[in-house]
Amino acid sequence: EIEHNQYENLLLSSSSDATIKLWGTDNDSEDPKIKQIKTFGLSVGQNQNDIPTSIAWSNTQQTQFIGSFIYSQALVVFDFVQGKLLSMLKYEGHNKYPRENQINKVVFHPSSNICYTAHEDKYIRVFDLLTNQEVGSIKGHDDAVSCLSLNSSGNQIVSVGQDGKVKIWDTRKHEICLLYTSDAADDLLCVDLGGRRIIKKK
């Protein structure tokens, strides 16, 4: 996964090599360059790091980003200026093994400390990074939730599940209320919510 920082010429990448890397980008059109700045990880034992599943930049704290991992059952907040882990937000999954509860996608609300997560255990969860707490959850699909996307105002969120459904949810009442569902997802992994249309990605 790759995420661009909206404030600076920075990229985040997450990889199955158990690292999250921070990159600096040069906008020189004649000779564009990219260079690695820092590497982040989450230790789960001696000489072993957990594998990241999703990353997202904070929309309210410009030096912070969040990562999710396969085995830790937590959202992890990092500060790239300080180069360190700031906090971990634990959650309880509905399955026995951590990998069956893992986060597949993290998205931030555009103007608040709230973030939404898509999970392997069929749930969508809501976290408040100001209080470091899980503040809501709902069974979003009949199979793993593959991806989430928020619209520009943050009042609607689209989810795609491995049950073959695309769903649109209303987030304005501090809870997730289903607005629309479709069987058109097939085997899609991700969608973007652009205006009122669902733009599907293979």
Helices and strands as residue ranges (DSSP letters): E 2-4, E 10-15, E 19-26, E 33-40, E 43-45, E 48-49, E 52-57, E 64-69, E 74-79, E 84-90, G 98-101, E 103-108, E 114-119, E 123-128, E 133-139, E 145-150, E 156-161, E 166-170, E 177-182, E 190-194, E 197-201
